[in-house]
Amino acid sequence: MSAVTTLLARNRSFAEHFAAGDLAIPPRLATIIVTCLDARVDPAHVFGLELGDALVIRNAGGWITPGVLQDLAVLGVLASSLPGPSTMRLELVVVHHTDCGMARLADPAIQQQAAQKLGLTAEEIAAMAITDPAASVREDIERLRATPGIPDQMVVSGLVYDVADGIVEEVVPPAPLRATP
Ligand SMILES: [Zn+2]
């Protein structure tokens, strides 16, 4: 039996009580969450998100990758094209977590394997390892700061989720990306 059978059965229960057909596209909390694809780190559960609350971008580790930067650029264009207050500013929250599978990329043997598969250098793979989520989330915020095109006034923050106790700690408090003169 495919997992799809389970997913469709759960969807039918979900759809029985569905009452969110009139949600607007802009997220209610005006927030984008970037986090890891780990099954234990689902923002809907961790932050009690309802449908329509937030945009969520997930990848291995929750890194700000070139793909994430491209999504942010697309969102910027779409947000300015939507009806309503054009000043809607999306806040960006980056969430890394403890016990991330990306910690394995710190192992030189795995770095070699991954480098071959992905066509990257072992150093590039090593840079994707997450062994200290507080440090990596700070690194991600710095990467955002160094990226031209992300608005100065965008409020960004960095959080770490502990998969052992369910608690999220603030590592980089919310603040505009860059100080403006
Ligand atoms: Zn992870």
Residues whose N, C-alpha, C, O or C-beta is under 5 A from the ligand:
A	BS01	ZN	C36 D38 G61 C100 G101 M102
